[in-house]
Amino acid sequence: MNPFYYKLIHFKKISFKTLIFSIVVALFIRVMHQINTIKSMTYIVDLSMDLHYSLSRFIGMALIMARLEHIRYAPHRAVIIEGKVSWTVVKNGKVIEGLPQLIWSNAVPWREANLWAVERATSSEVVIRTVQTNFTALHAYSCWLEETKTDWRYFPQRKADRCLVKYRGALIDARDKGEIAPSTASQRMASVVQFYRWIYEIGLLPQDLNLWTEKTRIIQSTDRVGFERTILVNSTDLSIPNRSAPGERLEDGLLPVSAKDRDAILAFARDKCSEELFLMLTLGFYSGMRIGTITDLKIQTLERAVPDPVSPEMYLLAVGPGADPPVSTKFGVTGQIRITRDLLDRLKYYAYSLRRLRREANALIADRDVLFLTRFGNRYSRRGSDKSSAINEGMVRLRKEGMAEGIKSLRKFRFHQSRCTFATEIAHLAIKVGGSINAIAIVKEFLLHKHESTSFKYIKFVEKTPIKIEIGNAFTRDFLGLLGSKEDDT
């Protein structure tokens, strides 16, 4: 776990001994965050953050912005032993892996938000994945607060100046510009309102504050047998409707890239990216695996690959919670992923390369069998997560360098488009060989979709594409013919 990243602003003149001391303290902080048991919310965590902030100020460095960290939380309680306060483990206390924690750019924890994380994570009604999703949204809000220099408790009489109203406007603006998906805007606003509602109810905000206006919505639905159902939903005037953008969209609202663009992206990534990112992109384009599955692949997963009985040049990788070793998949689906013999051999070569073995030497014992590790020996993403800040940073650099080299297909390219591209190619081949009905089952099997409705989207997309191409060609011919006739008349 690498808890902090720094941005060098300026470097003061310091002695060599001071510099070495600073590095030792920074390493000490890193080790403290890798301790298996994080004691209390304000004990080791706050101590290491205070040391980090003092160090960063001393050597003239600054944090980029608010950070979202994940810790292993073990409940402790304070007891007095011989007149001194000591922290002891709570017997039968629930240990939480991956508890999200927010830290402001000045290295001070957002204690109210972090308390909410513990409150929700220790509840039997909420799973940790839901808490992590809430805090991903809350992290985006904290970054906006720092960027706009807005206090999260600022609720003046004038409604337009309130922090939540301004943030809602920022989300809508980002949605309209295409920077975030409509569902992301709705989810972020809902999570932030949920946090404020909890803060208000437990009395951490003044009770006379006018946060929002409550609204009640009536949702009517009819089931398959014709029975009508009415649901009352509590909402606020801050909610953002999830209005999808017009046009065809596949998983996560993305579209595939063409085979030509795919080859150009991979060729550029091979020359400009790290070997790890290149291999992960290759897996995305030629196996359709998600980030969460790719970053949780084990060396034993490769060693236990078996030939596909239907095609000897293809191999099957067992993934999911039921595989041995288990590999993370969305919705916990257990199945087999198909990859080519050449790609499997390339991954095995990398698995035992000196480059990866050096990374393995820095990893925790539990992570040493993971195929892809950062240069610090960390996982690229948490177990069960499809989000990776390390991959995101690599993709940002890839897009920037690609645009500088004139590769237009990289302008808005996202990692998950590799999966969409693979699924589209499989759907196209399946329809060509076995028809649309059989193609749905093939796509579902290759992509490990939980629902056939997701697979059906690819079938519809592939079937509509030739129609759209022919319409476009016909329109172009008619339009050019119209222009030609006008030139003849003149």
SELO-381101 format. One record per residue: residue in one letter; x, y, z of N, C-alpha, C in turn. Coordinates in steps of 0.02 Angstrom, whole numbers, plus 32768, in hexadecimal, padded with zeros to 4 digits. Last residue first. Layout:
N
AXYZXYZXYZ
...
This chain:
490
T7B2D84EF73B67B4F853073B37B8185327379
D7B07846D73A37AD784A173917AF984E5738B
D7B73842973D67B648424738F7B36845C7378
E7B668445745D7BA1845F743A7B96845D73EF
K7AF283FF74797AF18447747F7B2D8466745B
S7B1D837B74687AEA8397743B7AE783E2743E
G7B78836F74D27B90836B748D7B5E8388745D
L7B24837775417B5683AC75367B6F83AD74EF
L7ADF8300752E7ABB8340752E7AEA83797522
G7B4482A2753C7B2282A874FB7AFC82EA74F6
L7B6382B575C27B9682C775907B7682CE754B
F7AE9828675F67AFF82CA76047B3382E175D1
D7AE7820175CB7AB2822F75B77AC7827775BF
R7B5B81D1760B7B5581CE75C27B2081FF75AA
T7B3A81E676927B74820876767B6F8209762A
F7ACC819176A07AC381D976AA7AFC8200768A
A7B0D8116768B7AD7812C765D7ACC81777663
N7B65811376F97B80811376B47B4C812D7682
G7B09811377647B3A8149775C7B56814D7716
I7AC8809B774B7AA280DA774B7AD181147740
E7B348043775B7B138048771A7AEA80887715
I7B52805777E37B85806577AF7B64806E776B
K7ADC802E78207AF1807478277B25808677F2
I7AE07FA777FD7AA87FD177E77ABC801A77EA
P7B547F78783D7B517F7977F47B187FA577D9
T7B277F9078CB7B607FB378AC7B5E7FB2785F
K7AC47F3F78FC7AB27F8278E47AEA7FA478BD
E7B077ECD79237AD67EC778EE7AC27F0C78D2
V7B597EFE798A7B787EE2794F7B467EDF7915
F7AF67F2679E67B267F5779CD7B457F3E798B
K7AB47EAF7A047A8F7EE679E37AC07F1879C4
I7B1F7E6C7A417AFF7E507A067ADA7E8779DF
Y7B377EBD7AAF7B6A7EB67A7C7B4E7E9A7A3B
K7AC17EAB7AF77AD37EEE7AE07B077EEB7AA8
F7AC37E287B1F7A977E3A7AE87AA67E7F7ACC
S7B137E297B907B2E7E0C7B527B057E217B16
T7AB77E617BE87AF57E857BDA7B147E6A7B99
S7A567DFE7BED7A447E407BD27A827E697BC1
E7A897D947C307A897D917BE77A787DD47BC8
H7AF37DB57CBB7AB17DB77C9D7AB77DB67C50
K7B7A7DA67CD67B4A7D887D047B057D837CE4
H7BF87D7B7C627BC27DA77C767B937D827CA5
L7C737D487C307C5D7D397C757C287D6B7C8D
L7C977D527BAE7C9F7D8E7BD67C8D7D847C1F
F7C7B7CD27B7B7CBE7CEF7B727CCA7D2A7BA1
E7BF27CC27B9C7C257C937BB47C6B7CB17BB1
K7BB47D2C7B597BAC7D257BA17BE27CF87BBF
V7BD67D0C7AD57BF07D497AF37BEB7D467B3F
I7B8C7C927AC97BD57C947ABF7BF37CD17AE0
A7B087CBA7ADB7B267C8A7B0A7B727C8B7B05
I7AFA7D0E7A6B7AF07D287AAE7B117CFB7AE2
A7B0B7CBA79FE7B3F7CEB7A0C7B387D077A53
N7A987C7279F07AD37C507A0C7B097C817A20
I7A4C7CDC79B87A377CB879F47A727C967A16
S7A8E7D0879417A877D34797B7A777D0E79BC
G7B017C8F78F57AC57CB778FA7ABF7CDB793C
G7B7D7C4E78E77B447C2A79057B047C51790B
V7BD87CA0789B7BDC7C5778997B9A7C3678B0
K7BB47D2578AE7BC67D0E786B7BC37CC27866
I7BA67D2D79367B6C7D38790C7B787D1C78C6
A7C2C7D17795D7BF87CE879727BB97CEF7947
L7C6F7D8679287C807D4479107C497D117921
H7C2F7DED79737C2F7DEE79297C3D7DA8790D
A7C4E7DC979F77C097DCB79E17C047DC87994
I7CDA7DDA79F57CBD7D987A017C757D9479E9
E7CE07E6579DE7CFE7E3679AD7CE17DF079B6
T7CA17E927A537C847EA17A117C9F7E7279DC
A7CFA7E687AB67CB67E4E7AB47C957E597A71
F7D6C7EB67A967D6F7E6C7A937D287E4F7A8D
T7D377F377AAE7D507F247A6C7D527ED97A63
C7D197F337B357CE37F3E7B057CF87F287ABF
R7D9C7F257B687D6A7EEF7B727D317EF67B40
S7DD07F9F7B427DF07F627B2A7DC07F277B31
Q7D887FFA7B8A7D777FF27B437D997FB67B24
H7DC480027C047D8B7FD37BFE7D757FCB7BB5
F7E2180687BF47E3880237BF87DFE7FF37BEA
R7DF480E37B787DF380C97BBD7E04807F7BBC
F7E1A816C7B107E1C81237B1A7E1E81137B64
K7E1481E77AD97DE681D97B0F7DE4818E7B1F
R7E8981DF7A867E73821E7AA37E4582127ADF
L7EB681757A3D7EC681767A857EAA81B37AA9
S7E99818B79BA7E70815979DC7E7E81587A27
K7EFC81E0798A7EBC81FC799E7E9081CB79C6
I7F9981F479997F6D81BA799A7F2A81D079B6
G7FFC8258799A7FC9825A79667F9C821D7963
E805182637A02806A823F79C88036823C798F
A800182A27A5E803C82C77A46805982A67A07
M7FA9823B7A787F9082767A557FCA829F7A3A
G800281E57ABE7FE481D17A7F7FC9820B7A57
E8020822C7B30805682207B00803A820B7ABC
K7F9D822C7B697FC1826A7B5D7FF882617B28
R7F7F81A37B757F5581CF7B4B7F7A820F7B39
L7FE6817B7BCD7FDF815D7B8A7FB781897B5C
R7FCB81C57C3F800981D17C1B800581B57BD4
V7F5081897C5F7F5381D27C537F9281E37C2B
M7F7681067C757F4B81157C3C7F4B81607C2C
G7FC181147CEB7FE180FC7CAE7FB9810C7C70
E7F5B813D7D417F93816A7D347FB881567CF4
N7F0C80C87D3E7EF181087D277F2881397D16
I7F62806C7D7A7F5080647D337F3480A47D17
A7F6480A57DFB7FA2809C7DD67F9580947D8B
S7EE080A07E247EFE80E27E197F3E80DC7DF1
S7E63803A7DF37EAB80397DFF7EC8807D7DF0
K7DD07FD97E077DEF801C7E037E3980167E17
D7D8A7F6A7E217D9A7F767DDB7DBA7FBB7DD1
S7DAB7EFE7EAB7D9F7F427E927DB27F457E49
G7DCF7E877EE67D897E937EDA7D787ED77EBE
R7E5C7ECA7F377E367E8E7F277DEC7EA07F1E
R7E987F627EEB7E837F3A7F247E5D7EFD7F0D
S7F177F667E6C7ED67F787E867EC67F4C7EC2
Y7F9B7F447E607F837F7C7E387F3D7F927E4E
R7FF57F237EF97FC47F117EC67FB07F4F7E9E
N80A47F4F7F0C805D7F527F1F80317F377EE7
G81297F5E7EF281137F1D7F0980CA7F1C7F1F
F814F7FD27EB881557FD07F01813F7F8C7F1D
R812E7FBF7E3681757FBE7E4681827FC07E91
T809D7F517E4080BE7F917E3281087F8D7E46
L80797EB47DF380887EDB7E2E80A97F1D7E19
F80247E2E7DB280367E747DA5803D7E9A7DE7
L800F7DAE7DF280367DB67DB580507DFD7DAC
V80257D7B7E987FFF7DA57E69802B7DB47E2D
D80727D3D7EF3805D7D137EBB80347D3B7E88
R80857D9B7F5680BE7D897F2C80AD7D5B7EF1
D802A7DC47FB380237DDE7F6F80587DC57F3F
A80497D93803080087D80801480007D957FCB
I80C27DD3804A80C17D8B803D80817D76801B
L80D27E6E7FF080BE7E48802B80BA7DFD8019
A81607E947F8581197E897F93810E7E667FD6
N81E07E9C7F5C81C77ED47F85817F7EC97F9C
A81F07E2D7F0B82197E317F4882017E687F77
E81A17E4C7E9E81897E1A7ECD81AF7E1D7F0F
R81F67EA27E5C81B87EBD7E79819C7E8C7EAD
R82557E487E3282697E807E5D822C7E9E7E80
L82097DF87DDF82237DDB7E1D823B7E117E4D
R81F17E4B7D7181BA7E3C7D9F81D37E207DE1
R82747E547D3C824E7E917D4B82167E827D7D
L82997DD27D2082BB7DF57D5782947E337D6C
S82097D677D03823D7D967CED825B7DB87D2A
Y819F7D157D1881DF7D007D3582197D2D7D1E
A81377D567CD7812D7D437D1D81707D317D3F
Y815D7D627C5181607D9D7C7D815E7D897CC6
Y81457CDF7C2981897CFB7C2481907D387C51
K80BC7CD97C3D80E87CAF7C66812F7CC87C64
L80927D337BDB80857D427C2180B17D197C4F
R80B87CED7B6880D57D307B7580CB7D437BBE
D80697C7C7B6F80B27C757B7380D37CB87B83
L7FEB7CB97B5E7FFA7C957B9C80467C8E7BA5
L7FF87CE97ADB7FF07D197B1280007CF87B55
D80037C707A9580397CA17A9380357CD37ACD
R7F887C327AAE7FC57C137AC77FFE7C467AC9
T7F067CA87AE07F2D7C827AAF7F6C7C657ACF
I7E837C8C7B587EB97CB47B3D7EE17C887B0D
R7DE87C8F7BAB7E0F7C737B737E457CA57B5D
I7DB67C6D7C4F7DC87CA07C1E7DF47C817BE9
Q7D317C237CA67D717C1B7C857D7A7C517C50
G7CE77C467D497CE67C2E7D047D2C7C277CE9
T7C7D7C937DBD7CB47C637DB27CAE7C477D6B
V7C567D357DF37C487D007DC17C867CD57DB8
G7C4F7DA17E4C7C657D607E637C557D277E34
F7C337E1B7E157BFA7DF57E2D7C0E7DAE7E44
K7CCB7E127DBD7C917E3A7DCF7C567E0B7DDF
T7D507DB67E0C7D257DC57DD27CE97DEE7DEA
S7DF17D857E467DB67DB07E4C7D927DB97E0A
V7E1C7CDE7E597E2B7D1C7E377DEB7D467E35
P7E5F7C597EBD7E287C867EAB7E417CC67E8B
P7ED07BE07E6E7EBE7C107EA37E847C3D7E8D
D7E367BA67E557E6F7B977E817EAF7BA87E5C
A7D8F7BEF7E577DCC7BD77E367E027BCA7E6A
G7D247C297E947D277BE17E957D647BC47E74
P7D2E7CB17E7A7D3A7C997EBF7D3F7C4E7EC4
G7D887CC17DDB7D4D7CC47E067D5D7CA97E4B
V7DD37C5A7D5A7DCD7C977D827D8C7C957DAA
A7E417BFA7CFD7E0A7BF77D2D7E0B7C367D58
L7E627C077C547E777C1D7C967E3B7C1D7CC5
L7E867BA37BCB7E527BB97BF87E717BCA7C3C
Y7EC87BC47B267ECE7BA87B697E997BC77B97
M7ED57B997A797EB97BC17AAE7EC07B9D7AF1
E7EFD7B3F7A1D7F267B7C7A237F0C7BAB7A58
P7E9C7ADC7A1A7EDD7ACE7A3C7F097B0B7A44
S7DF77AEA7A3A7E2B7B0B7A137E6E7B027A36
V7DAF7A957A8D7D947AA57A4C7DC97AC27A1E
P7DF37A8A7B057DE87A4D7ADD7DCE7A5A7A97
D7E727AF77B2D7E2B7AF57B1C7E1F7AB77AF1
P7EE97AC57BAA7ED67AD17B637E8A7ACD7B5A
V7EF17B1F7C457EE97AE07C217ED57AEF7BD9
A7F557B697CC47F2D7B717C887F2B7B2E7C62
R7FA67B6A7D317F717B387D307F417B407CF5
E7FFA7BD57D1E80177B927D1E7FE27B5B7D19
L7FA27C407D2A7FC17C327CEA7FDB7BEB7CE7
T7F837C347DB17F4C7C357D807F677C257D3B
Q7FFD7C447DEE7FE07C017DEC7FA57BFC7DBD
I80077CCC7DE480347CA47DBC801A7C5D7DB6
K7F647D1B7DDC7F9C7CFD7E017FC97CD67DD0
L7F0A7DB27DC67F247D747DAB7F607D5B7DD3
D7EDC7E2B7DEC7EDA7DF77E207EF27DB37E05
T7EDB7E7D7D7F7F0A7E8F7DB57F0A7E5C7DEE
I7E757E407D337EBB7E417D1B7EEB7E4D7D54
T7E037E597D817E197E147D757E627E127D60
G7DFC7EE57D817DFD7EC17DC07E147E797DB9
I7DF37F027CF87E2E7F167D1E7E337EEE7D5E
R7DAF7E747C9D7DAA7EB47CBE7DEB7EC37CE4
M7DD67E207C037DD47E227C4D7DD07E6B7C65
G7DE07E097B7C7DA47E2A7B957D9F7E2D7BE0
S7E487DD67B347E257DA77B607DE57DC67B7C
Y7E807E387AE57E7E7DF47ACB7E627DC07AFA
F7E7A7EB37B287E657EB07AE27E5C7E687ACA
G7EAA7E917BA97E687EAE7BA07E4F7EA77B5A
L7F2B7E627B8C7EF97E357BA97EB27E507BA1
T7F617EDB7B5E7F5D7EA27B317F2A7E6F7B4A
L7F5C7F257BD47F347F3A7B9B7F2B7F017B69
M7FBA7EDA7C1D7F757EDE7C357F467EF57BFD
L802E7EEF7BD280137EAB7BD87FCB7EAC7BEF
F803C7F7B7BE480357F5E7BA180167F197BA4
L804D7F837C6E80127FA07C5080077F857C0A
E80CA7F3E7C7A808D7F277C9D804E7F427C7C
E81257F887C3481167F457C1C80D67F2B7C3B
S80EE80327C1E81107FFE7C4480FC7FBA7C29
C80E9807B7B7780CF806C7BBA80FD803C7BDF
K812280887AF8812180C27B24810E80B17B6D
D811C80127AAD8158803C7AA9815C80717AE0
R80A17FDB7AC980DC7FB17ACF811C7FDA7AD1
A804A80437AA9805380327AEF809180077AF9
F8051803E7A1D806A80797A3F8077806A7A89
A80167FC27A0880597FCE79EF8079800A7A12
L7F977FD67A417FC57FA47A5E800D7FAF7A47
I7F64803979EA7F6A80467A327F9C80167A52
A7F647FF6796F7F8C803279777F98804279C2
D7F097F8F79877F4F7F7E79787F7D7FBA7981
R7E967FDE799D7EAF7FB079D07EF87FA079C5
D7E84801B79217E968044795B7EB280197993
K7E627FA778D77E9C7FD078C47EB37FFB78FE
A7DEE7F7E79157E297F5279177E687F787905
S7DA5800879727DAC7FDD79387DEB7FB2793E
V7D6180017A187D8B802079E67D917FF079AC
P7CBB800A7A667CFA7FE87A527D2280137A22
L7C80807B7AE57C7B805E7AA37CBD803C7A91
L7C2D80857B887C65808D7B5A7C58806B7B18
G7BD980737BF67BCE80AC7BC97C0480B77B96
D7BF07FFD7C387C0C803B7C557C0880757C25
E7BD67FA27BA27BE57FA17BEA7C077FE27BFF
L7B9680117B257B9F7FCD7B3E7BAE7FD07B89
R7B2280767ACB7B5780707AFD7B5980287B15
E7AE280DD7A4D7AF0809A7A637B2A80997A94
G7A8781747A7C7AB7814D7A557AC381097A74
P7A8281F47AFD7A6681CF7AC47A9C81AA7A9E
A7AAE81D57BA97ABA81F97B6B7A9C81D27B31
S7A3781BF7C2C7A6C81A67C017A7181CF7BC1
R7A1B820B7CBB7A03820D7C767A3C81FA7C48
N79F982047D537A2781DD7D2A7A0B81D97CE2
P79E682A07DA779C882687D8279FD82467D56
I7A2882C77E3F7A3582D17DF87A1782957DD3
S79ED831A7ED279F882DE7EAB79FF82EE7E61
L79C983897F1A7A0E83867F027A1A83497ED5
D794E837F7F51795383A97F15799A83AB7EF9
T794282D07F7C794E83177F8B7950833E7F4A
S78D882457FAE790D82647F86791682AC7F9D
N788D81AB7FCF78A181EC7FE978DC82067FC2
V781281577F77785A81607F7E786781A77F99
L779880DC7F7377A681217F8877F181277F97
I775780797EF3778D80817F24779680CB7F33
T76DE80087EBC76EF804F7EC7772280547F00
R76B67F977E3D76D87FA27E7D76EB7FEB7E82
E76447F2A7DEC76637F6C7DF3767F7F747E3A
F764D7E937D9576407EB47DD476677EF67DD8
G766E7E4E7D20763E7E857D1C762E7EA87D5D
V76D17DF37D1D768D7DD87D1D76587E0F7D21
R77467E3C7D2477377E157CE776F07DFB7CE4
D771A7EDB7D7277427E9F7D6A772A7E777D2D
T772B7F897D6776FE7F4F7D5B77297F127D4E
S773D801A7DD077577FE67DA377267FAD7D9D
Q775680C07E047727808A7DF57746805A7DC3
I778F81277E7F77A580FE7E46777580C47E3E
I778D81C67EBD776481897EB7777A81657E77
R77F282217F2F77E3820C7EEA77BB81CB7EEB
T780282AA7F9377EA82667F9077D582557F49
K788583117FD4785283037FA1783F82B97FA5
E78CD8393803678BA834D802E788283477FFB
T79498402800D790183FB801478EF83B28006
W79DE841D807179BA841080337970840D8041
L7A13845C80E57A3E843880B67A1E84308072
N7A1384D3814D79E484C181187A0C849F80E1
L7A3684C081FA7A4E84C781B57A1884AF8184
D7A1684A9827B79F184DE82597A0884E98211
Q7A6A844B82B17A288434829D79FF846A8279
P7B148441827C7ADF8467829F7A9A84548284
L7B58839C82777B4983DB82557B1283FE827B
L7B59832F82C57B9A834D82B67B95838B828B
G7AE482E582E27AF1832483047B35834282F9
I7ABA8279829C7ADE826B82DA7AF582AB82FE
E7A7D82B5822C7A55828F825B7A788282829D
Y7AE782F081E67AB3831B82037A8C82F58239
I7B2E828081BC7B4F82B381E67B1C82DE820A
W7ACE824481697AE5822181A57B06825381D6
R7AC282A581067A868291812B7A9A826F816D
Y7B4282A780D17B2982E180F57AEC82D0811F
F7B42822780937B72823880C87B59827380F2
Q7ADC823780357AD7820280687B06821080A3
V7B1382997FE47AD682A8800B7ACD82758043
V7B7B824C7FAE7B8A82877FD57B4F829B8000
S7B3381EA7F677B6081D77F9E7B7082117FCB
A7AEF82387F087AC982117F387AF481FD7F74
M7B58826C7EBD7B2E829A7EE37B0782747F18
R7B8C81F57E867BB682207EB17B8B824E7EDB
Q7B1F81C57E3A7B38819E7E737B6381C87EA2
S7B1082277DD77AD982187E057AF281F47E44
A7B8D82217D977B76825F7DB67B3F82527DE9
T7B89819C7D6A7BBD81B17D9A7BA881F17DBD
S7B23819F7D0D7B1B81757D497B4D81887D7E
P7B5B81F27CAA7B2082087CCF7B1681E07D0F
A7C1181F47CB67BD381D77C9E7B9781F17CC7
I7C7982847C9B7C63824C7CC47C2182337CA8
E7C9082D67C2E7CC982C37C587CB882897C86
G7C2E830B7BDE7C4482C77BCF7C7F82B07BF9
K7BF583807BFF7C3283847BD67C4D833F7BC3
D7B9083577C527B7E83737C117BBA83787BE2
R7BDB83317CC27BB382FF7C9D7BA483187C57
A7C0F83A97CED7C3E83757CD77C19833F7CAF
D7B9683E97D0E7BC184067CDA7BF283D17CBF
I7B6C83987D767B43839D7D3A7B6C83B87CFF
L7BD383B17DD27BC8836E7DB87B9F836F7D77
A7BC184397DEB7C0084227DCE7BF983DC7DB0
G7B4384397E277B4D845C7DE77B8C84457DC4
R7B6383F57E9D7B3383D97E6E7B3A83F87E29
Y7BB784537ED77BD384137EC07BA483F07E8F
K7B5C84B77EF57B9284C57EC57BB184857EAB
V7B0F84737F537AEF848D7F167B24849B7EE0
L7B6D845A7FB77B4D84237F947B2D84387F53
C7B9184DD7FE27BC384B07FC57BA384777F9E
R7B30856B7FB37B3B85317FDE7B6884FE7FBB
D7B0C85D17F607B5085D17F7A7B6085957FA6
A7A8785C67F417AB785BB7F0B7AFF85B77F24
K7A4485EC7FB87A4785A67FA47A7E85987F70
R7A748650803A7A6A864F7FF27A7786097FD6
Q7A9E862E80B97A57863780AD7A4786348063
P7B2185AE80AF7B0685F180BC7ABC85F580AC
F7B76853580DC7B30853780C77B13857C80D8
Y7C0384DD80E37BED852180D07BA7851E80B4
R7C4A846D81027C14848081307BF784C48120
W7CB1846080AB7C7B843080A47C41843E80D3
D7CED84F1805C7CE584CD809B7CA9849E8095
T7D4E84FA7FC97D0C84FF7FE77D0B84D68028
K7DAF85017F627DBA85207FA47D78852E7FC8
T7DA784B87EF17D8084F77EF17D88851D7F33
E7DF9844F7F167E0784737ED87DE484B67ED7
E7DBC84207F887DFE843E7F8D7E0F84677F4F
L7D4183F27F547D4384237F8A7D8684467F8E
W7D6D83927EF87D4C83CF7EE07D4D84057F15
C7D9F83347F527DCD83537F217DAF83947F06
S7D2983107F927D5E83317FB87D9083527F8B
Y7CE482D37F267CC9830F7F457CFF83347F6C
A7D3482647F117D2C82957EDB7D1182D77EF6
H7D1C82267F8D7D60823D7F7C7D5D82717F44
L7C9882017F817CA982347FB27CF0824F7FA6
A7CA5819C7F207C7E81D97F117C9082117F41
T7CF081447F6C7D0A815B7F2C7CE6819A7F16
F7C97812D7FD27CD281577FDF7CF7816A7FA0
N7C3880DA7F987C24811A7FB57C6081487FBD
T7C8C806C7F7B7C6C80927F457C5680D77F5D
Q7CA980427FFC7CDF80597FD17CC480817F96
V7C2A801A80267C4C805180497C84806D801D
T7C167FAF7FCF7BEA7FE97FCC7C0A80257FED
R7C7A7F587FFA7C7C7F727FB57C507FAF7FAD
I7C517F3280797C897F6080737C8E7F7D802D
V7B9D7F36808E7BDC7F13807E7C127F478072
V7B287F53810E7B4E7F7080D77B8E7F4980CD
E7AF07F1B817D7AC47F2881447AE87F408107
S7B427F1581E87B367ED681C57B0C7EE08186
S7BBC7F9481FA7B767F8181F97B6D7F4181D1
T7C3B7FBA81E97C2E7F8D82227BE57F788225
A7C31801281807C547FD381757C477FA181AD
R7BEF808181B57BCE805981827BEF8014817A
E7C4C80AE82167C0680A282287BE3807481F6
V7CBF80C181CA7CBE808E81FE7C76807C8210
A7C91812C81787CA880ED815A7CA680B4818D
W7C77818E81D67C3E817281B07C5281308190
L7CF881AB81FA7CCC818E822C7C8F816E820B
N7D2381E681857D4181A681987D18818381CF
A7CD9825C81887CCD822B81537CE881E78166
E7D10829781FB7CC8828B81F87CB8825681C2
R7D9982A281DA7D83827682107D398266820D
W7DFE82A381667DBA82BD81697D958290819A
P7EA482BA81A57E6C828F81917E2A82B48193
V7F1E8321815C7EEF831A81957EB582EE817F
A7F70833E80F27F7D830081187F5282F98156
N7F4683A280A37F7483B580D87F82837B8108
S7EE8836680527F2A837280357F5D83898069
W7E9182EB80BA7E96832A80967EDE8335807D
I7E60824680A77E92827380C47E9682B28099
L7DF081C380CB7DFE820080A57E2F822C80CB
Q7DEA811580BD7DF8814E80E87E0B818980BB
P7D99807480B57DAE80B380967DB780EB80C9
L7DD87FD880E07DAE800E80F87DC4805080D9
G7E147F5D80BE7E057F8F808A7DD57FC580A1
E7DCA7EF381337DFE7EFB81017DE87F2E80CD
I7DA57EF881D97D8D7F0F81987DC97F19816A
V7D757E90825C7DAE7EAC82377D967EBC81F0
K7D0E7EA082E27D0D7E94829A7D487EB78279
G7D3C7E53837D7D2E7E8E83547D347E7E830A
N7D587DF383D97D227DE583A97D0F7E228380
K7D9C7E6F84417D8F7E2884357D517E1F840A
V7DFA7EF3840A7DB77EE084207DAA7E97840F
V7EA07F0A84417E737EF1840D7E307EDF842C
T7ECF7FA184957ECA7F5884927E957F44845E
W7F39802284BF7F06800B84907F077FC0848B
S7F48807F85587F60804B852B7F27803484FE
V7F7B810085BE7F4980EA858D7F6980B7855E
K7FB080E686677FBE80F786217F8880DA85F4
G7F9A80B886E77F97810086DB7FA681158694
E7F9D802E86D57FD0804F86FE7FD4809A86ED
I7F3B803D864C7F64800C866F7F9D80318692
I7EA4805B86067ED7807A86307EFA80448658
V7E788045855B7E74803085A17EAE805185C6
A7E1E805884C77E4F807584F57E43805C853C
R7E107FDC84487DF28007847B7E28801E84AB
H7E047FB983987E297FBB83D77E027FE68409
P7DE07F5E83057DC67F87833D7DF27F80837B
A7E417F6F82797E327F4082AF7E1C7F6982EB
Y7E487F8981CF7E307FA6820E7E1F7F6E823F
R7EB47FA981567E997F70817A7E887F8881C1
I7E88802B80DF7EAF800E81157E8E7FCD812F
H7E9A809580577E76805B80717EA2803780A4
E7E828142802A7EAB8109803D7E7F80D18058
L7E7D81CB7FC67E5281957FDF7E7E81587FEC
R7EAF82757FDD7EBE82307FCB7E8A82007FEA
A7EB2831A7F997E9682E97FC77EA182A27FAE
M7F4C833C7F427F09834D7F597EF083167F87
I7FDF833C7F4B7FBA83507F107F7383677F24
L804483867FCC801983507FB37FF083697F78
A80E783CD7FB9809F83D37FC8807983977FAC
M818583FC8001815C83D57FD3811483DC7FE8
G81F18427805281D48452801E81AB842E7FEB
I821B83DF80BA824583DB807F822684008044
F81B68401811981FC840D81288227840E80E9
R813E83D680E48149841E80EB8193842D80F5
S8153834C80EA8148836C80A9815283B780AD
L8162833881758199832A81488190834E8106
S80E3835A81A2811D837F81BA81588376818C
Y809982F7815F808D833D815080C883688167
H80CC8281819A80D1828D815280C982D68140
L80A98291821F80F0828E820D80F9829D81C3
D801E828C820E803D82C98229808882CB8219
M8010820A81DF7FFE824281B4801C828381CC
S803A81BD824B806181BA820D805081F481DF
L7FD681E382A8801C81EE82B6804581EF8276
D7F5E81B8826D7F6A820082767FB3820F8282
V7F77812A82707F69814D82327F7981988239
I7F89810982F87FC1810382CA7FB5812C828A
Y7F04815B83217F40814883457F7B81448313
T7E81816E82FB7EAA81A983057EEC81998327
M7E4480F482EE7E3C812482B87E6C815E82BF
S7EBD807B832B7E7F80A2832E7E7D80D482F5
K7F1C801582D27EFA801583127EBB80408310
I7F2F7FA482557F2B7FEB82617F017FF482A0
T7F8E7F1B823C7F587F3482667F5F7F7E826F
N7FFA7F0B81E47FBC7EE581D97F827F008201
I804D7F9681A180427F6C81DB7FFE7F4B81D5
Q80597FF0813E80567FAB8129804F7F7B8163
H80688068817C8029805D815980238016813F
M80EA805A81AA80B3805D81DB8070805181B9
V813280618133812F8022815880F680218189
R811F80E98114810780B680E781008073810A
I81618126817F81198131817780FB80FA814A
F81E280FD816381C380E881A1817780EF819D
L81FB814180ED81F680F880EB81D580DD812A
A81FE81C2812481CB81B280F281C3816680EC
V826F81B78176822D81C3819581F581B18164
V82D181A4811382C581708145828181798165
I82CA821F80D082B881E280AC82A981A980DD
S82F68274813682B2827C811B829C823D80F7
F837A82488146834A8242817D830282468164
I83AE826F80CA83AB822880DB837A821B8114
L83A182FB80D8837E82D880A38377828E80B2
T83F88312814283B18321814A838782FD8115
K847082EF8108845882C98141840D82D4814B
F847C835380A78475830D8091845982E280CA
S841683E580CA845383BD80CC8445837680B7
I83B98449805683BF8423809483FD83F98091
K836484C1800883A884AA801283AE84898056
K82C384887FCE82EE84B47FF3833484977FFA
F827084797F3D829A84537F6A82CA84837F8D
H81C3847F7F0D8206849B7F0E822F84767F42
I816684187EEC815A845E7EDC819C84847ED9
L814483777EC1817A83A47ED4816B83EB7EBD
K80C8831C7F0980D783457ECE810B83797EE2
Y80AF82747F4180C682B87F4A80CF82DC7F07
Y803E82047F8A806682177F51807682617F58
F802281848004802781CA7FF2805181D37FB3
P801B80F9801B7FE6812580317FE9816C8018
N8021806A7FCF804980A77FCB801C80E27FDC
M802B7FC48000800080008000802C803E8000
